[in-house]
Amino acid sequence: MKRWLPAPVLSATLFVVWLLLNNTVDPAHIVLAALLALVVPWFTGRLRPVQPRLGRPALIIRLALLVLWDIVLSNIEVARRILGPEDAIRPAFVWVPLAITDPHAILALAGIITMTPGTLSAELSADGRHLLVHAFNVGDEAALVAQIKARYEAPLKEIFE
């Protein structure tokens, strides 16, 4: 079974995303989605030498909901700051020390930070121990680092490591 489905989660995701992007469940699209779901992971297997080890499915769902909530709140905050006085905006680059070591967890953290309006992952240090984050408005760098570590890094550590 592993030979035909080397990455079952990726295959399922490709299948669903293909149908959603085409907005149809036409039999031809279902066959094409199934073909892509089988072939793409098979050809890209060498590009993914380390498979992620996911644990704690309930925590994954809780983290996803937290990220969606933070995206909504951040959109409101960014809009409020943009429409307010310009001198109230204090952008900054902040190095966030990482406790996570799994490359998939680091990638997920960088993605979460980038998806949240007002923040952007800019760089990963050469040793993989620090993530450079650009924030639209930084009042207290230590508070920003603590918030990222508590809200996102801690759950990711439990999920991936």
CORHUHU-V553897 format. One record per backbone hydrogen bond with DSSP energy under -1.0 kcal/mol. NH is the residue of the N-H (numbers start at 0). CO is the residue of the C=O. E is the energy in kcal/mol with one decimal. If there is no record, write none. Layout:
# CORHUHU-V553897
NH:CO:E
NH:CO:E
This chain:
# CORHUHU-V553897
4:0:-2.6
10:6:-2.6
11:7:-2.6
12:8:-2.5
13:9:-2.8
14:10:-2.4
15:11:-2.4
16:12:-2.9
17:13:-2.4
18:14:-1.8
19:15:-2.5
20:16:-2.9
21:17:-1.8
23:18:-1.4
29:25:-2.2
30:26:-2.3
31:27:-2.3
32:28:-2.9
33:29:-2.3
34:30:-2.5
35:31:-2.7
36:32:-2.6
37:33:-1.5
38:34:-2.7
39:35:-2.2
42:38:-2.4
43:39:-2.1
46:43:-1.2
47:44:-1.2
54:158:-1.4
59:55:-1.7
60:56:-2.0
61:57:-2.3
62:58:-2.8
63:59:-2.4
64:60:-2.3
65:61:-2.2
66:62:-2.7
67:63:-2.3
68:64:-2.4
69:65:-2.7
70:66:-2.3
71:67:-1.9
72:68:-2.5
73:69:-2.7
74:70:-2.1
75:71:-1.8
76:72:-2.5
77:73:-3.0
78:74:-2.3
79:75:-2.4
80:76:-2.4
81:77:-2.7
82:78:-2.2
87:84:-1.4
88:85:-1.6
91:134:-2.0
93:132:-3.0
95:130:-3.0
97:128:-3.5
105:101:-2.2
106:102:-2.2
107:103:-2.3
108:104:-2.5
109:105:-2.6
110:106:-2.4
111:107:-2.6
112:108:-2.5
113:109:-2.1
114:110:-2.4
115:111:-1.4
118:115:-1.8
119:133:-1.9
121:131:-3.4
122:131:-1.2
124:129:-2.9
127:124:-1.8
130:95:-2.4
131:122:-3.6
132:93:-3.0
133:119:-3.1
134:91:-2.9
135:117:-3.9
137:89:-3.2
143:139:-2.0
144:140:-2.5
145:141:-2.5
146:142:-2.3
147:143:-2.4
148:144:-2.5
149:145:-2.5
150:146:-2.8
151:147:-1.9
152:147:-2.2
153:148:-2.3
155:151:-2.0
156:152:-2.4
157:153:-1.7
158:154:-2.2
159:155:-2.8
160:156:-2.1
